[in-house]
Amino acid sequence: MLEDDLELLVQSIEDVLSNECGSQALHKFYDGENALDTDLWRQASDLGWLAIGLTEELGGLEMGYRGLDVLHRALGRAGAPGGFIPTLVGAQWLSQVADERLLQELMPRFVAGELEFAVPAALGGVALEERDGFLSGTSSLLMGGSETCVAIVPVGVVGGRGFAVVEADGRTAVMEPAELWDRTRPAGKLVCNQAKPLALIADADGAVARCYLSNMTLAVAADCVGAARRIAGQTVDYLKERVQFGKPLATLQALKHRCADLFLKITPAEDLLNHAVDAASRADRSALMWCALAKAAASDAFRFVAADCVQLHGGVGHTWEFDCHIFLKRALLNEELGGRNAILRDLAAEELNLAAMKGISTMEIAA
């Protein structure tokens, strides 16, 4: 992907989001006064954002992980509501693990904005049971969950585990919405009663789950970095304007140090994310390790930044009128998506150990 194309993509996405998803519109969405999530989804479809990561054969723009990274960072900066992370993650994952029949059935509808995907908030939860080609039971928490969604759920199959791709038809497969503290993100559980899946994807060696984790953690990390940058910059601007005892708060030395700490948290997380995007773009064998580390670092940084920005705003930071609480709620949810950070860091350590056992040097992993 050419750098000029990337810059144009960044500018076009940010122009739309600044016009359509400003602070006032976001607060109105929280108060139930607009349908910002639906409006943004329609624009994303019309402008081709949904197709950014897919190949041309699937109707995509073939911008890969770098294009997806740009989009997720911008959506994070805007605090954009809607099921963008689960849908984009689900589509990218399916493009890598599904057969041609399933891709031809789903991807044209996805690119046209006619369906969304719901994906596991984290792996390792309750798996649906598959018997004779039908599914029954209730899934663990899924992110996403519109009425026109296709759910990707872990299943227990004979001889091991895998994933099922199930269209919520409102009869045998029903998405039951779940209320989260972050109102910008839809979530729910899939309740199946002898539901016929669109496909069953076996995962005997865990490679399919690893692919899913790479996609999910990378998307969440980009969202965290974008959002952390937004709320940190917004807080610095607020301190420049807020006057107390005849002086702008930004002139106080103690607050200067605290603002510097915000960016000291964000910058290393950005570097890890950039490394993870490069590894995923190359389909590098160390991609999952970098993606897991990037998500852990980025969500830790986002939580720290969002929480401190509430404090730096003073008492008004706790009120409904300011953006701080919206981003803090988003940070707390992001921390859980893709798996807890301690688990992801353990996974990265396991990946490094496996690489060492295969004779791969740390220099090769970092290359």
C-alpha positions in Angstrom: 0.0 0.0 0.0 1.4 3.4 -1.0 2.0 6.0 1.6 0.1 8.6 -0.4 -2.9 6.3 -0.5 -2.7 5.8 3.2 -2.5 9.5 3.9 -5.6 10.1 1.7 -7.4 7.3 3.5 -6.6 8.9 6.9 -7.8 12.3 5.8 -11.0 11.1 4.3 -12.0 9.0 7.3 -11.2 11.8 9.7 -13.1 14.4 7.7 -16.2 12.3 7.8 -15.9 11.4 11.5 -15.2 15.0 12.5 -18.3 16.2 10.7 -20.6 13.3 11.7 -19.3 12.1 15.1 -18.4 15.2 17.1 -18.7 15.4 20.8 -22.2 16.8 20.7 -23.5 14.0 18.4 -21.9 11.4 20.6 -23.5 12.7 23.7 -26.9 12.9 22.0 -26.4 9.2 21.0 -25.7 8.4 24.7 -28.9 10.2 25.6 -30.9 8.3 22.9 -31.6 11.4 20.9 -30.1 10.2 17.5 -29.2 7.1 15.6 -25.5 7.9 15.2 -24.5 4.2 15.0 -26.9 3.6 12.1 -25.9 6.7 10.3 -22.2 6.0 10.6 -22.7 2.4 9.4 -24.5 3.6 6.3 -21.7 6.1 5.5 -19.1 3.5 6.2 -20.8 1.2 3.7 -21.3 3.9 1.1 -17.6 5.1 1.3 -16.1 1.6 1.2 -14.7 1.5 4.7 -16.1 -2.0 5.3 -14.1 -3.3 2.3 -10.7 -1.8 3.3 -9.0 -5.0 4.5 -10.5 -7.5 2.0 -8.9 -8.6 -1.3 -10.2 -7.4 -4.6 -11.6 -10.9 -5.3 -13.9 -10.5 -2.3 -15.0 -7.0 -3.4 -12.4 -5.2 -1.1 -9.9 -2.4 -1.5 -7.0 -4.6 -0.6 -5.5 -2.2 1.9 -4.8 -5.0 4.3 -3.9 -4.5 8.0 -2.5 -1.1 7.5 -5.8 0.2 6.1 -7.7 -1.5 8.9 -5.3 0.0 11.5 -6.0 3.5 10.1 -9.7 2.9 10.3 -9.8 1.5 13.8 -7.6 4.3 15.2 -9.9 6.9 13.6 -13.0 5.2 15.0 -11.4 5.1 18.4 -10.5 8.8 18.3 -14.0 9.6 17.5 -15.5 7.3 20.1 -17.7 6.1 17.2 -20.6 3.9 18.2 -21.6 0.7 16.4 -20.4 -2.8 15.8 -17.3 -1.8 13.7 -14.8 -3.9 15.6 -16.7 -7.2 15.6 -17.9 -6.8 12.0 -14.5 -5.9 10.6 -12.7 -8.6 12.7 -15.3 -11.2 11.7 -15.0 -10.4 8.0 -11.2 -10.4 8.0 -11.0 -13.6 9.9 -13.5 -15.4 7.6 -11.5 -14.2 4.6 -8.6 -16.1 6.0 -10.2 -19.3 7.3 -13.5 -19.9 5.4 -14.1 -21.8 2.2 -15.0 -20.2 -1.1 -18.7 -21.1 -0.9 -19.2 -19.3 2.4 -17.2 -16.3 1.3 -19.2 -15.9 -1.9 -22.4 -16.1 0.2 -21.5 -13.6 2.9 -18.9 -11.1 1.6 -21.1 -9.3 -1.0 -23.7 -8.7 1.7 -21.1 -7.5 4.1 -19.4 -5.1 1.7 -22.9 -3.7 0.8 -23.5 -3.0 4.5 -26.4 -5.5 4.6 -25.1 -7.6 7.5 -22.9 -7.3 10.6 -20.9 -9.9 12.3 -21.0 -10.8 16.0 -17.8 -12.3 17.5 -16.7 -13.7 20.9 -15.7 -10.9 23.3 -13.0 -13.4 24.4 -12.2 -17.0 23.7 -12.4 -19.7 26.4 -16.0 -19.1 27.3 -19.0 -21.4 26.9 -19.1 -23.2 23.6 -22.3 -24.3 21.9 -22.8 -28.0 21.4 -23.1 -29.4 17.9 -24.9 -32.7 17.2 -25.8 -34.1 13.8 -25.1 -30.7 12.2 -27.4 -28.6 14.5 -26.5 -26.3 17.4 -28.2 -25.9 20.8 -27.4 -23.8 23.8 -26.4 -20.2 24.7 -23.1 -18.7 23.7 -20.9 -16.7 25.9 -20.8 -12.9 25.4 -20.5 -11.8 21.8 -19.7 -8.3 20.6 -22.0 -7.1 17.9 -25.6 -8.3 17.7 -27.8 -6.4 15.3 -30.9 -7.9 13.9 -29.1 -8.6 10.6 -26.1 -10.3 12.0 -24.1 -13.5 11.4 -22.6 -14.8 14.6 -19.2 -16.5 14.9 -19.3 -18.7 18.0 -17.0 -21.4 19.5 -18.5 -24.9 19.3 -17.7 -28.3 20.8 -17.7 -30.9 18.0 -16.8 -34.5 18.0 -13.1 -34.9 18.4 -12.4 -31.4 19.4 -13.4 -27.7 19.1 -14.0 -25.3 16.3 -16.2 -22.4 15.3 -19.7 -22.2 13.9 -21.0 -19.4 11.6 -24.6 -18.9 12.3 -27.1 -16.4 10.9 -29.5 -15.1 13.5 -32.9 -15.9 12.0 -35.0 -14.9 15.0 -36.4 -18.4 15.3 -33.8 -21.2 15.8 -31.0 -18.7 16.4 -31.8 -15.6 18.4 -29.5 -12.8 19.5 -30.4 -11.7 23.0 -29.0 -8.2 23.6 -26.8 -7.6 26.7 -26.5 -4.2 28.3 -22.9 -3.0 28.8 -21.6 0.0 30.7 -20.2 1.3 27.3 -23.3 2.3 25.4 -21.3 2.7 22.2 -20.8 -1.0 21.8 -23.6 -3.6 21.0 -23.3 -7.0 22.6 -25.4 -10.0 23.2 -25.6 -13.8 23.4 -26.7 -16.2 20.7 -29.4 -18.6 21.9 -29.7 -21.7 19.6 -32.4 -24.3 19.5 -31.5 -26.8 16.8 -30.0 -24.1 14.6 -28.5 -25.0 11.3 -25.1 -23.2 10.9 -24.0 -21.8 7.7 -20.7 -23.5 8.2 -18.6 -25.4 10.8 -14.9 -24.6 10.9 -12.8 -27.2 12.6 -9.8 -26.2 14.7 -7.9 -29.3 15.6 -4.5 -27.6 16.1 -5.7 -24.2 17.4 -4.6 -22.3 14.3 -8.0 -20.9 13.6 -8.4 -19.6 17.1 -4.9 -18.1 16.9 -5.9 -16.3 13.7 -9.0 -15.0 15.4 -7.1 -13.7 18.4 -4.6 -11.9 16.1 -7.4 -10.0 14.3 -9.3 -9.2 17.4 -6.4 -8.0 19.5 -5.0 -5.9 16.7 -8.3 -4.1 16.2 -8.8 -3.4 19.9 -5.2 -2.1 20.2 -5.8 0.4 17.4 -9.0 1.5 18.9 -7.3 2.1 22.2 -4.4 4.1 20.8 -6.7 6.3 18.8 -9.0 6.9 21.7 -6.2 7.6 24.2 -4.7 10.2 21.8 -8.0 11.9 21.5 -8.8 12.2 25.2 -5.3 13.1 26.1 -5.2 16.0 23.6 -8.7 17.1 24.6 -7.6 17.2 28.2 -4.5 19.3 27.5 -6.6 21.8 25.5 -9.0 22.0 28.5 -6.2 22.8 30.9 -5.0 25.6 28.6 -8.4 27.2 28.7 -9.3 26.6 32.3 -8.3 29.5 34.6 -8.0 29.2 38.3 -6.5 31.8 40.7 -5.8 34.0 37.6 -3.7 31.4 35.9 -4.4 28.7 33.2 -4.1 25.3 34.8 -1.7 24.3 32.1 0.9 26.6 33.6 1.1 24.6 36.8 4.2 22.4 36.9 2.5 19.4 38.6 -0.1 19.3 35.9 2.5 19.6 33.2 4.2 16.5 34.5 0.9 14.6 34.6 0.1 15.5 31.0 3.6 14.4 30.0 2.9 11.0 31.7 -0.2 10.6 29.5 1.9 10.6 26.3 4.7 8.6 27.9 2.0 5.8 28.3 0.7 6.2 24.8 3.9 6.3 22.7 5.3 2.9 23.6 1.9 1.4 23.0 1.8 3.0 19.5 5.3 1.5 18.8 4.1 -2.0 19.7 1.0 -1.6 17.6 3.0 -0.5 14.6 5.2 -3.5 15.0 2.1 -5.8 15.3 0.6 -4.3 12.2 3.8 -4.9 10.2 4.0 -8.5 11.5 0.3 -9.2 10.6 0.8 -7.6 7.2 3.6 -10.0 6.4 1.7 -12.9 7.8 4.7 -13.3 10.1 5.0 -16.4 12.3 5.4 -14.0 15.3 2.2 -12.0 14.5 0.1 -13.3 17.3 2.8 -12.6 19.9 3.1 -8.9 18.7 -0.7 -8.5 18.5 -1.3 -9.8 22.0 1.4 -7.6 23.4 0.1 -4.6 21.5 -3.4 -5.1 22.8 -2.2 -5.5 26.4 0.0 -2.4 26.2 -2.6 -0.2 24.4 -5.5 -1.1 26.7 -3.4 -0.6 29.8 -2.3 2.8 28.4 -5.9 3.8 27.5 -7.3 2.9 30.9 -4.5 4.9 32.6 -5.0 7.9 30.3 -8.8 7.9 30.5 -8.9 7.6 34.3 -6.3 10.4 34.7 -8.1 12.7 32.3 -11.2 12.4 34.4 -9.1 13.6 37.4 -7.4 16.4 35.4 -10.7 17.8 34.4 -11.5 18.2 38.1 -15.1 17.8 39.3 -16.6 18.4 35.9 -14.8 15.3 34.6 -17.3 13.2 36.5 -20.3 14.9 35.0 -22.4 13.6 32.1 -21.6 16.7 29.9 -17.9 15.9 29.4 -16.4 13.3 27.1 -14.1 11.8 29.9 -16.6 9.3 31.2 -17.5 8.0 27.7 -13.9 7.2 27.0 -13.2 5.7 30.4 -16.2 3.3 29.9 -14.8 2.4 26.5 -11.3 1.8 28.0 -12.7 -0.5 30.7 -14.5 -2.6 28.1 -11.6 -2.6 25.7 -9.5 -4.0 28.5 -11.7 -7.2 28.5 -12.0 -7.7 24.7 -9.8 -10.3 23.2 -8.9 -11.6 26.6 -7.5 -10.2 29.8 -4.1 -8.6 29.5 -2.3 -11.0 31.9 -3.6 -13.9 29.8 -2.4 -12.2 26.6 1.0 -11.6 28.0 1.3 -15.2 29.1 0.3 -16.2 25.5 3.0 -13.9 24.1 5.5 -15.6 26.4 4.4 -19.0 25.2 4.8 -17.9 21.6 8.3 -16.6 22.3 9.2 -19.9 24.0 7.8 -22.0 21.1 9.9 -19.9 18.7 13.0 -20.4 20.7 12.4 -24.2 20.8 12.2 -24.1 17.0 15.6 -22.4 16.8 14.2 -19.0 15.9 16.3 -16.2 17.3 14.9 -13.1 18.9 16.5 -11.0 16.1 14.4 -13.0 13.5 11.3 -12.4 15.6 11.9 -8.7 15.8 12.8 -8.3 12.1 
